[in-house]
Amino acid sequence: MAVKQRKSLPSTLYTEEYFLTACEGYDVFLESEGQHLSRRLRDAFAVADVQPGMRVLDVGCGRGEILRHCMALGIEAYGVDYAQAAALMSRDVIQAARADSQMPDVKAGVCLSDAKFLPFPSGYFDRVLMFDVVEHLFPWELHQAMAEVRRVLRSDGRFIIHTAPNVWYDRYAYPWVRRFRLLTGEGDKYPKDPRAITPVNQEVHVNEQSILSLGHVLKAAGFHNVQVWLDSPPQNRQEPVILALLRRLAFDMPPFRWFFEREVFAVAEKKVVSG
C-alpha cells in the first residue's frame, strides 16, 4: 500500500520580493531599514514580555527585524527560516546592527533550517516566538514544529504566537462584509476570496486558525496554561454614526467579535512532566 506523501510548501515561494512587497510589515521595514517594528509585530513582541538576560528564538524570522529589536535591548536572539532569501536578509540586518556603534555587542545569529527541526539544544530558550508563521504550515507540520518548540524551551519558558487572519472572519464574517461593500459601491476592494486581497496568500496560507483551533493545537502539542485571544488593527475610520455603532457591535461584543476580530494571539507554557 502506497504511503501518502505529506505536503509542504516549497521554500522557493518565499522570495526577497515576497518579503519586501507582501509579507506583513514590509513598508515599515523598508522605511526604517529594519530598525523599527510594524504595529502588528510590535504588539506581538510586547506580549512576549522579554526581559534582559533571556534567550529568544524567532521561528520564521523572515526579514530579521525582530532579531535586531532584541539586539537593541541587549538580548541574546536567534532566528530560523527555511527560505534562503529570509536567512540572507536576516543576516544582513544583524550585520547592519553590529555596524551600529550604539548597538550592544550581544549574541545573535540566523540558521537556514526548517521549523520542524530546530538546530538548538533542549531547554535553551526562555521565549520562542512564532509570528505570522502558523498559517503557512500544514497541520502535520505545525504539530511537529510545536513539538520542537516545546523541546528547546526552558521548563519555565513561554511560547508566543501571532497569526492572521482569524479563519472565522474569512469564513463567516467576510461574506457579509463583502455584500455590504457591494451595496455601497466598494465591491472592487473586496474579492470573493478574501485571501485574494493579497494574492500570494492564496498560495501560502494553508492553515488559518480560530480562537478555538489554535488552543486545541497547542494543547495537543503538550503545552499548558494556554491563553488564546483575538484582536484587530486600529480602524480609525471617519464614518456615519450608524456604521460606527455597527462596527463597535461587531468588534467589541461577543459573540460577534469572535467572527469579526482579525488577528489571533496565543501564549503557552512548557508542560513539565515530573519524574
C-alpha positions as protocol buffer text, in pm:
chain_id: "A"
residue {
  index: 1
  type: MET
  ca { x: 0 y: 0 z: 0 }
}
residue {
  index: 2
  type: ALA
  ca { x: 145 y: 335 z: -104 }
}
residue {
  index: 3
  type: VAL
  ca { x: 224 y: 582 z: 172 }
}
residue {
  index: 4
  type: LYS
  ca { x: 54 y: 916 z: 115 }
}
residue {
  index: 5
  type: GLN
  ca { x: 315 y: 1189 z: 85 }
}
residue {
  index: 6
  type: ARG
  ca { x: 277 y: 1474 z: 331 }
}
residue {
  index: 7
  type: LYS
  ca { x: 253 y: 1820 z: 183 }
}
residue {
  index: 8
  type: SER
  ca { x: 489 y: 2109 z: 249 }
}
residue {
  index: 9
  type: LEU
  ca { x: 508 y: 2445 z: 78 }
}
residue {
  index: 10
  type: PRO
  ca { x: 830 y: 2486 z: -122 }
}
residue {
  index: 11
  type: SER
  ca { x: 1069 y: 2738 z: 30 }
}
residue {
  index: 12
  type: THR
  ca { x: 1111 y: 2897 z: -313 }
}
residue {
  index: 13
  type: LEU
  ca { x: 769 y: 3061 z: -273 }
}
residue {
  index: 14
  type: TYR
  ca { x: 930 y: 3292 z: -19 }
}
residue {
  index: 15
  type: THR
  ca { x: 1149 y: 3519 z: -225 }
}
residue {
  index: 16
  type: GLU
  ca { x: 1303 y: 3854 z: -141 }
}
residue {
  index: 17
  type: GLU
  ca { x: 1022 y: 4010 z: -343 }
}
residue {
  index: 18
  type: TYR
  ca { x: 767 y: 3836 z: -120 }
}
residue {
  index: 19
  type: PHE
  ca { x: 929 y: 3967 z: 198 }
}
residue {
  index: 20
  type: LEU
  ca { x: 955 y: 4322 z: 59 }
}
residue {
  index: 21
  type: THR
  ca { x: 614 y: 4354 z: -110 }
}
residue {
  index: 22
  type: ALA
  ca { x: 365 y: 4114 z: 51 }
}
residue {
  index: 23
  type: CYS
  ca { x: 488 y: 3994 z: 392 }
}
residue {
  index: 24
  type: GLU
  ca { x: 324 y: 4199 z: 670 }
}
residue {
  index: 25
  type: GLY
  ca { x: 532 y: 4494 z: 790 }
}
residue {
  index: 26
  type: TYR
  ca { x: 738 y: 4531 z: 472 }
}
residue {
  index: 27
  type: ASP
  ca { x: 658 y: 4902 z: 445 }
}
residue {
  index: 28
  type: VAL
  ca { x: 792 y: 4980 z: 793 }
}
residue {
  index: 29
  type: PHE
  ca { x: 1094 y: 4757 z: 730 }
}
residue {
  index: 30
  type: LEU
  ca { x: 1181 y: 4941 z: 409 }
}
residue {
  index: 31
  type: GLU
  ca { x: 1125 y: 5284 z: 558 }
}
residue {
  index: 32
  type: SER
  ca { x: 1333 y: 5219 z: 870 }
}
residue {
  index: 33
  type: GLU
  ca { x: 1584 y: 4974 z: 716 }
}
residue {
  index: 34
  type: GLY
  ca { x: 1480 y: 4715 z: 973 }
}
residue {
  index: 35
  type: GLN
  ca { x: 1522 y: 4938 z: 1277 }
}
residue {
  index: 36
  type: HIS
  ca { x: 1152 y: 4961 z: 1364 }
}
residue {
  index: 37
  type: LEU
  ca { x: 874 y: 4706 z: 1402 }
}
residue {
  index: 38
  type: SER
  ca { x: 536 y: 4728 z: 1234 }
}
residue {
  index: 39
  type: ARG
  ca { x: 232 y: 4776 z: 1455 }
}
residue {
  index: 40
  type: ARG
  ca { x: 146 y: 4406 z: 1435 }
}
residue {
  index: 41
  type: LEU
  ca { x: 497 y: 4284 z: 1519 }
}
residue {
  index: 42
  type: ARG
  ca { x: 534 y: 4542 z: 1795 }
}
residue {
  index: 43
  type: ASP
  ca { x: 210 y: 4428 z: 1959 }
}
residue {
  index: 44
  type: ALA
  ca { x: 306 y: 4062 z: 1930 }
}
residue {
  index: 45
  type: PHE
  ca { x: 653 y: 4122 z: 2072 }
}
residue {
  index: 46
  type: ALA
  ca { x: 506 y: 4313 z: 2368 }
}
residue {
  index: 47
  type: VAL
  ca { x: 306 y: 4002 z: 2459 }
}
residue {
  index: 48
  type: ALA
  ca { x: 631 y: 3806 z: 2495 }
}
residue {
  index: 49
  type: ASP
  ca { x: 743 y: 4022 z: 2790 }
}
residue {
  index: 50
  type: VAL
  ca { x: 1109 y: 3972 z: 2700 }
}
residue {
  index: 51
  type: GLN
  ca { x: 1350 y: 4074 z: 2977 }
}
residue {
  index: 52
  type: PRO
  ca { x: 1728 y: 4132 z: 2986 }
}
residue {
  index: 53
  type: GLY
  ca { x: 1924 y: 3811 z: 3031 }
}
residue {
  index: 54
  type: MET
  ca { x: 1677 y: 3599 z: 2836 }
}
residue {
  index: 55
  type: ARG
  ca { x: 1743 y: 3394 z: 2525 }
}
residue {
  index: 56
  type: VAL
  ca { x: 1493 y: 3434 z: 2243 }
}
residue {
  index: 57
  type: LEU
  ca { x: 1426 y: 3224 z: 1934 }
}
residue {
  index: 58
  type: ASP
  ca { x: 1230 y: 3369 z: 1641 }
}
residue {
  index: 59
  type: VAL
  ca { x: 1087 y: 3081 z: 1434 }
}
residue {
  index: 60
  type: GLY
  ca { x: 1026 y: 3200 z: 1080 }
}
residue {
  index: 61
  type: CYS
  ca { x: 1234 y: 3512 z: 1129 }
}
residue {
  index: 62
  type: GLY
  ca { x: 1172 y: 3648 z: 779 }
}
residue {
  index: 63
  type: ARG
  ca { x: 1348 y: 3982 z: 726 }
}
residue {
  index: 64
  type: GLY
  ca { x: 1509 y: 3981 z: 1073 }
}
residue {
  index: 65
  type: GLU
  ca { x: 1369 y: 4295 z: 1234 }
}
residue {
  index: 66
  type: ILE
  ca { x: 1268 y: 4105 z: 1549 }
}
residue {
  index: 67
  type: LEU
  ca { x: 1630 y: 3993 z: 1590 }
}
residue {
  index: 68
  type: ARG
  ca { x: 1754 y: 4349 z: 1553 }
}
residue {
  index: 69
  type: HIS
  ca { x: 1496 y: 4464 z: 1808 }
}
residue {
  index: 70
  type: CYS
  ca { x: 1621 y: 4203 z: 2055 }
}
residue {
  index: 71
  type: MET
  ca { x: 1981 y: 4307 z: 1996 }
}
residue {
  index: 72
  type: ALA
  ca { x: 1891 y: 4669 z: 2070 }
}
residue {
  index: 73
  type: LEU
  ca { x: 1757 y: 4550 z: 2406 }
}
residue {
  index: 74
  type: GLY
  ca { x: 2077 y: 4357 z: 2477 }
}
residue {
  index: 75
  type: ILE
  ca { x: 1902 y: 4020 z: 2445 }
}
residue {
  index: 76
  type: GLU
  ca { x: 2061 y: 3707 z: 2300 }
}
residue {
  index: 77
  type: ALA
  ca { x: 1848 y: 3617 z: 1998 }
}
residue {
  index: 78
  type: TYR
  ca { x: 1849 y: 3363 z: 1717 }
}
residue {
  index: 79
  type: GLY
  ca { x: 1629 y: 3317 z: 1413 }
}
residue {
  index: 80
  type: VAL
  ca { x: 1546 y: 3024 z: 1191 }
}
residue {
  index: 81
  type: ASP
  ca { x: 1384 y: 3030 z: 848 }
}
residue {
  index: 82
  type: TYR
  ca { x: 1375 y: 2770 z: 574 }
}
residue {
  index: 83
  type: ALA
  ca { x: 1366 y: 3030 z: 298 }
}
residue {
  index: 84
  type: GLN
  ca { x: 1714 y: 3119 z: 176 }
}
residue {
  index: 85
  type: ALA
  ca { x: 1601 y: 3474 z: 98 }
}
residue {
  index: 86
  type: ALA
  ca { x: 1488 y: 3521 z: 459 }
}
residue {
  index: 87
  type: ALA
  ca { x: 1812 y: 3385 z: 604 }
}
residue {
  index: 88
  type: LEU
  ca { x: 2019 y: 3619 z: 386 }
}
residue {
  index: 89
  type: MET
  ca { x: 1804 y: 3923 z: 469 }
}
residue {
  index: 90
  type: SER
  ca { x: 1815 y: 3849 z: 842 }
}
residue {
  index: 91
  type: ARG
  ca { x: 2192 y: 3809 z: 835 }
}
residue {
  index: 92
  type: ASP
  ca { x: 2221 y: 4145 z: 659 }
}
residue {
  index: 93
  type: VAL
  ca { x: 2006 y: 4304 z: 929 }
}
residue {
  index: 94
  type: ILE
  ca { x: 2224 y: 4154 z: 1205 }
}
residue {
  index: 95
  type: GLN
  ca { x: 2541 y: 4275 z: 1034 }
}
residue {
  index: 96
  type: ALA
  ca { x: 2394 y: 4623 z: 999 }
}
residue {
  index: 97
  type: ALA
  ca { x: 2306 y: 4617 z: 1368 }
}
residue {
  index: 98
  type: ARG
  ca { x: 2660 y: 4516 z: 1462 }
}
residue {
  index: 99
  type: ALA
  ca { x: 2796 y: 4801 z: 1249 }
}
residue {
  index: 100
  type: ASP
  ca { x: 2586 y: 5045 z: 1451 }
}
residue {
  index: 101
  type: SER
  ca { x: 2812 y: 5188 z: 1720 }
}
residue {
  index: 102
  type: GLN
  ca { x: 2511 y: 5223 z: 1951 }
}
residue {
  index: 103
  type: MET
  ca { x: 2414 y: 4856 z: 1923 }
}
residue {
  index: 104
  type: PRO
  ca { x: 2508 y: 4634 z: 2218 }
}
residue {
  index: 105
  type: ASP
  ca { x: 2752 y: 4355 z: 2141 }
}
residue {
  index: 106
  type: VAL
  ca { x: 2514 y: 4065 z: 2209 }
}
residue {
  index: 107
  type: LYS
  ca { x: 2495 y: 3714 z: 2071 }
}
residue {
  index: 108
  type: ALA
  ca { x: 2269 y: 3680 z: 1768 }
}
residue {
  index: 109
  type: GLY
  ca { x: 2250 y: 3459 z: 1464 }
}
residue {
  index: 110
  type: VAL
  ca { x: 2037 y: 3305 z: 1190 }
}
residue {
  index: 111
  type: CYS
  ca { x: 2005 y: 2943 z: 1078 }
}
residue {
  index: 112
  type: LEU
  ca { x: 1872 y: 2823 z: 745 }
}
residue {
  index: 113
  type: SER
  ca { x: 1653 y: 2550 z: 889 }
}
residue {
  index: 114
  type: ASP
  ca { x: 1305 y: 2403 z: 885 }
}
residue {
  index: 115
  type: ALA
  ca { x: 1078 y: 2487 z: 1180 }
}
residue {
  index: 116
  type: LYS
  ca { x: 1024 y: 2112 z: 1225 }
}
residue {
  index: 117
  type: PHE
  ca { x: 1394 y: 2058 z: 1304 }
}
residue {
  index: 118
  type: LEU
  ca { x: 1529 y: 2334 z: 1526 }
}
residue {
  index: 119
  type: PRO
  ca { x: 1912 y: 2316 z: 1546 }
}
residue {
  index: 120
  type: PHE
  ca { x: 1938 y: 2407 z: 1915 }
}
residue {
  index: 121
  type: PRO
  ca { x: 1985 y: 2211 z: 2239 }
}
residue {
  index: 122
  type: SER
  ca { x: 1689 y: 2119 z: 2455 }
}
residue {
  index: 123
  type: GLY
  ca { x: 1580 y: 2368 z: 2719 }
}
residue {
  index: 124
  type: TYR
  ca { x: 1787 y: 2654 z: 2577 }
}
residue {
  index: 125
  type: PHE
  ca { x: 1538 y: 2938 z: 2528 }
}
residue {
  index: 126
  type: ASP
  ca { x: 1330 y: 3149 z: 2764 }
}
residue {
  index: 127
  type: ARG
  ca { x: 1099 y: 3265 z: 2485 }
}
residue {
  index: 128
  type: VAL
  ca { x: 1012 y: 3123 z: 2145 }
}
residue {
  index: 129
  type: LEU
  ca { x: 827 y: 3349 z: 1904 }
}
residue {
  index: 130
  type: MET
  ca { x: 624 y: 3235 z: 1603 }
}
residue {
  index: 131
  type: PHE
  ca { x: 481 y: 3544 z: 1437 }
}
residue {
  index: 132
  type: ASP
  ca { x: 276 y: 3502 z: 1118 }
}
residue {
  index: 133
  type: VAL
  ca { x: 406 y: 3151 z: 1056 }
}
residue {
  index: 134
  type: VAL
  ca { x: 128 y: 2918 z: 1174 }
}
residue {
  index: 135
  type: GLU
  ca { x: -91 y: 2989 z: 871 }
}
residue {
  index: 136
  type: HIS
  ca { x: 193 y: 2875 z: 640 }
}
residue {
  index: 137
  type: LEU
  ca { x: 234 y: 2529 z: 794 }
}
residue {
  index: 138
  type: PHE
  ca { x: 14 y: 2231 z: 712 }
}
residue {
  index: 139
  type: PRO
  ca { x: -142 y: 2074 z: 1026 }
}
residue {
  index: 140
  type: TRP
  ca { x: 110 y: 1789 z: 1047 }
}
residue {
  index: 141
  type: GLU
  ca { x: 397 y: 2037 z: 1011 }
}
residue {
  index: 142
  type: LEU
  ca { x: 256 y: 2269 z: 1275 }
}
residue {
  index: 143
  type: HIS
  ca { x: 229 y: 1985 z: 1527 }
}
residue {
  index: 144
  type: GLN
  ca { x: 589 y: 1878 z: 1463 }
}
residue {
  index: 145
  type: ALA
  ca { x: 714 y: 2238 z: 1478 }
}
residue {
  index: 146
  type: MET
  ca { x: 538 y: 2294 z: 1809 }
}
residue {
  index: 147
  type: ALA
  ca { x: 690 y: 1975 z: 1947 }
}
residue {
  index: 148
  type: GLU
  ca { x: 1032 y: 2115 z: 1856 }
}
residue {
  index: 149
  type: VAL
  ca { x: 947 y: 2449 z: 2017 }
}
residue {
  index: 150
  type: ARG
  ca { x: 849 y: 2268 z: 2335 }
}
residue {
  index: 151
  type: ARG
  ca { x: 1179 y: 2078 z: 2329 }
}
residue {
  index: 152
  type: VAL
  ca { x: 1401 y: 2387 z: 2302 }
}
residue {
  index: 153
  type: LEU
  ca { x: 1207 y: 2584 z: 2567 }
}
residue {
  index: 154
  type: ARG
  ca { x: 1323 y: 2600 z: 2926 }
}
residue {
  index: 155
  type: SER
  ca { x: 1093 y: 2447 z: 3186 }
}
residue {
  index: 156
  type: ASP
  ca { x: 957 y: 2792 z: 3272 }
}
residue {
  index: 157
  type: GLY
  ca { x: 969 y: 2921 z: 2914 }
}
residue {
  index: 158
  type: ARG
  ca { x: 686 y: 3069 z: 2710 }
}
residue {
  index: 159
  type: PHE
  ca { x: 575 y: 3022 z: 2352 }
}
residue {
  index: 160
  type: ILE
  ca { x: 417 y: 3329 z: 2188 }
}
residue {
  index: 161
  type: ILE
  ca { x: 216 y: 3313 z: 1867 }
}
residue {
  index: 162
  type: HIS
  ca { x: 58 y: 3565 z: 1637 }
}
residue {
  index: 163
  type: THR
  ca { x: -135 y: 3451 z: 1332 }
}
residue {
  index: 164
  type: ALA
  ca { x: -375 y: 3614 z: 1090 }
}
residue {
  index: 165
  type: PRO
  ca { x: -639 y: 3610 z: 969 }
}
residue {
  index: 166
  type: ASN
  ca { x: -888 y: 3467 z: 1215 }
}
residue {
  index: 167
  type: VAL
  ca { x: -1033 y: 3193 z: 996 }
}
residue {
  index: 168
  type: TRP
  ca { x: -1383 y: 3257 z: 1134 }
}
residue {
  index: 169
  type: TYR
  ca { x: -1365 y: 3608 z: 992 }
}
residue {
  index: 170
  type: ASP
  ca { x: -1280 y: 3480 z: 644 }
}
residue {
  index: 171
  type: ARG
  ca { x: -1540 y: 3203 z: 652 }
}
residue {
  index: 172
  type: TYR
  ca { x: -1835 y: 3365 z: 822 }
}
residue {
  index: 173
  type: ALA
  ca { x: -1798 y: 3743 z: 862 }
}
residue {
  index: 174
  type: TYR
  ca { x: -1620 y: 3843 z: 541 }
}
residue {
  index: 175
  type: PRO
  ca { x: -1903 y: 3729 z: 307 }
}
residue {
  index: 176
  type: TRP
  ca { x: -2141 y: 3966 z: 489 }
}
residue {
  index: 177
  type: VAL
  ca { x: -1885 y: 4245 z: 484 }
}
residue {
  index: 178
  type: ARG
  ca { x: -1843 y: 4192 z: 111 }
}
residue {
  index: 179
  type: ARG
  ca { x: -2219 y: 4200 z: 49 }
}
residue {
  index: 180
  type: PHE
  ca { x: -2243 y: 4528 z: 236 }
}
residue {
  index: 181
  type: ARG
  ca { x: -1950 y: 4679 z: 46 }
}
residue {
  index: 182
  type: LEU
  ca { x: -2103 y: 4572 z: -285 }
}
residue {
  index: 183
  type: LEU
  ca { x: -2415 y: 4767 z: -190 }
}
residue {
  index: 184
  type: THR
  ca { x: -2207 y: 5076 z: -108 }
}
residue {
  index: 185
  type: GLY
  ca { x: -2017 y: 5059 z: -438 }
}
residue {
  index: 186
  type: GLU
  ca { x: -1685 y: 4941 z: -291 }
}
residue {
  index: 187
  type: GLY
  ca { x: -1706 y: 4583 z: -411 }
}
residue {
  index: 188
  type: ASP
  ca { x: -1392 y: 4610 z: -623 }
}
residue {
  index: 189
  type: LYS
  ca { x: -1188 y: 4620 z: -300 }
}
residue {
  index: 190
  type: TYR
  ca { x: -1349 y: 4300 z: -168 }
}
residue {
  index: 191
  type: PRO
  ca { x: -1287 y: 3994 z: -391 }
}
residue {
  index: 192
  type: LYS
  ca { x: -1488 y: 3677 z: -332 }
}
residue {
  index: 193
  type: ASP
  ca { x: -1185 y: 3506 z: -177 }
}
residue {
  index: 194
  type: PRO
  ca { x: -1051 y: 3735 z: 99 }
}
residue {
  index: 195
  type: ARG
  ca { x: -702 y: 3594 z: 52 }
}
residue {
  index: 196
  type: ALA
  ca { x: -704 y: 3747 z: -296 }
}
residue {
  index: 197
  type: ILE
  ca { x: -670 y: 4092 z: -134 }
}
residue {
  index: 198
  type: THR
  ca { x: -303 y: 3989 z: -106 }
}
residue {
  index: 199
  type: PRO
  ca { x: -290 y: 3742 z: -399 }
}
residue {
  index: 200
  type: VAL
  ca { x: 17 y: 3549 z: -285 }
}
residue {
  index: 201
  type: ASN
  ca { x: -177 y: 3441 z: 25 }
}
residue {
  index: 202
  type: GLN
  ca { x: -385 y: 3214 z: -197 }
}
residue {
  index: 203
  type: GLU
  ca { x: -69 y: 3006 z: -241 }
}
residue {
  index: 204
  type: VAL
  ca { x: 91 y: 3029 z: 102 }
}
residue {
  index: 205
  type: HIS
  ca { x: -195 y: 3039 z: 355 }
}
residue {
  index: 206
  type: VAL
  ca { x: -275 y: 2672 z: 416 }
}
residue {
  index: 207
  type: ASN
  ca { x: -370 y: 2653 z: 785 }
}
residue {
  index: 208
  type: GLU
  ca { x: -552 y: 2960 z: 914 }
}
residue {
  index: 209
  type: GLN
  ca { x: -672 y: 2940 z: 1275 }
}
residue {
  index: 210
  type: SER
  ca { x: -961 y: 3037 z: 1500 }
}
residue {
  index: 211
  type: ILE
  ca { x: -950 y: 3110 z: 1871 }
}
residue {
  index: 212
  type: LEU
  ca { x: -1060 y: 2751 z: 1939 }
}
residue {
  index: 213
  type: SER
  ca { x: -846 y: 2563 z: 1689 }
}
residue {
  index: 214
  type: LEU
  ca { x: -521 y: 2729 z: 1795 }
}
residue {
  index: 215
  type: GLY
  ca { x: -587 y: 2643 z: 2157 }
}
residue {
  index: 216
  type: HIS
  ca { x: -652 y: 2278 z: 2064 }
}
residue {
  index: 217
  type: VAL
  ca { x: -331 y: 2260 z: 1857 }
}
residue {
  index: 218
  type: LEU
  ca { x: -120 y: 2397 z: 2143 }
}
residue {
  index: 219
  type: LYS
  ca { x: -267 y: 2156 z: 2397 }
}
residue {
  index: 220
  type: ALA
  ca { x: -220 y: 1863 z: 2159 }
}
residue {
  index: 221
  type: ALA
  ca { x: 149 y: 1959 z: 2134 }
}
residue {
  index: 222
  type: GLY
  ca { x: 186 y: 1931 z: 2513 }
}
residue {
  index: 223
  type: PHE
  ca { x: 164 y: 2296 z: 2619 }
}
residue {
  index: 224
  type: HIS
  ca { x: -31 y: 2413 z: 2922 }
}
residue {
  index: 225
  type: ASN
  ca { x: -160 y: 2740 z: 3067 }
}
residue {
  index: 226
  type: VAL
  ca { x: -269 y: 2814 z: 2713 }
}
residue {
  index: 227
  type: GLN
  ca { x: -423 y: 3157 z: 2656 }
}
residue {
  index: 228
  type: VAL
  ca { x: -568 y: 3249 z: 2316 }
}
residue {
  index: 229
  type: TRP
  ca { x: -739 y: 3575 z: 2231 }
}
residue {
  index: 230
  type: LEU
  ca { x: -841 y: 3795 z: 1939 }
}
residue {
  index: 231
  type: ASP
  ca { x: -756 y: 4150 z: 1839 }
}
residue {
  index: 232
  type: SER
  ca { x: -778 y: 4373 z: 1535 }
}
residue {
  index: 233
  type: PRO
  ca { x: -580 y: 4653 z: 1374 }
}
residue {
  index: 234
  type: PRO
  ca { x: -695 y: 5002 z: 1477 }
}
residue {
  index: 235
  type: GLN
  ca { x: -975 y: 5109 z: 1244 }
}
residue {
  index: 236
  type: ASN
  ca { x: -956 y: 5490 z: 1280 }
}
residue {
  index: 237
  type: ARG
  ca { x: -1234 y: 5545 z: 1028 }
}
residue {
  index: 238
  type: GLN
  ca { x: -1448 y: 5851 z: 980 }
}
residue {
  index: 239
  type: GLU
  ca { x: -1795 y: 5716 z: 909 }
}
residue {
  index: 240
  type: PRO
  ca { x: -2165 y: 5779 z: 983 }
}
residue {
  index: 241
  type: VAL
  ca { x: -2289 y: 5713 z: 1335 }
}
residue {
  index: 242
  type: ILE
  ca { x: -2486 y: 5403 z: 1233 }
}
residue {
  index: 243
  type: LEU
  ca { x: -2180 y: 5241 z: 1075 }
}
residue {
  index: 244
  type: ALA
  ca { x: -1967 y: 5332 z: 1376 }
}
residue {
  index: 245
  type: LEU
  ca { x: -2221 y: 5165 z: 1607 }
}
residue {
  index: 246
  type: LEU
  ca { x: -2233 y: 4854 z: 1389 }
}
residue {
  index: 247
  type: ARG
  ca { x: -1853 y: 4838 z: 1388 }
}
residue {
  index: 248
  type: ARG
  ca { x: -1843 y: 4867 z: 1766 }
}
residue {
  index: 249
  type: LEU
  ca { x: -2101 y: 4588 z: 1797 }
}
residue {
  index: 250
  type: ALA
  ca { x: -1902 y: 4366 z: 1561 }
}
residue {
  index: 251
  type: PHE
  ca { x: -1562 y: 4420 z: 1721 }
}
residue {
  index: 252
  type: ASP
  ca { x: -1645 y: 4467 z: 2089 }
}
residue {
  index: 253
  type: MET
  ca { x: -1941 y: 4242 z: 2169 }
}
residue {
  index: 254
  type: PRO
  ca { x: -1939 y: 3863 z: 2191 }
}
residue {
  index: 255
  type: PRO
  ca { x: -2031 y: 3651 z: 2005 }
}
residue {
  index: 256
  type: PHE
  ca { x: -1992 y: 3890 z: 1710 }
}
residue {
  index: 257
  type: ARG
  ca { x: -1631 y: 3978 z: 1791 }
}
residue {
  index: 258
  type: TRP
  ca { x: -1531 y: 3611 z: 1772 }
}
residue {
  index: 259
  type: PHE
  ca { x: -1607 y: 3635 z: 1399 }
}
residue {
  index: 260
  type: PHE
  ca { x: -1503 y: 3992 z: 1316 }
}
residue {
  index: 261
  type: GLU
  ca { x: -1172 y: 4027 z: 1500 }
}
residue {
  index: 262
  type: ARG
  ca { x: -889 y: 3967 z: 1251 }
}
residue {
  index: 263
  type: GLU
  ca { x: -582 y: 3856 z: 1449 }
}
residue {
  index: 264
  type: VAL
  ca { x: -520 y: 3560 z: 1680 }
}
residue {
  index: 265
  type: PHE
  ca { x: -268 y: 3575 z: 1966 }
}
residue {
  index: 266
  type: ALA
  ca { x: -161 y: 3294 z: 2198 }
}
residue {
  index: 267
  type: VAL
  ca { x: 72 y: 3240 z: 2491 }
}
residue {
  index: 268
  type: ALA
  ca { x: 151 y: 2895 z: 2625 }
}
residue {
  index: 269
  type: GLU
  ca { x: 395 y: 2742 z: 2871 }
}
residue {
  index: 270
  type: LYS
  ca { x: 600 y: 2427 z: 2856 }
}
residue {
  index: 271
  type: LYS
  ca { x: 436 y: 2145 z: 3044 }
}
residue {
  index: 272
  type: VAL
  ca { x: 697 y: 1970 z: 3251 }
}
residue {
  index: 273
  type: VAL
  ca { x: 643 y: 1605 z: 3340 }
}
residue {
  index: 274
  type: SER
  ca { x: 771 y: 1538 z: 3692 }
}
residue {
  index: 275
  type: GLY
  ca { x: 977 y: 1229 z: 3746 }
}
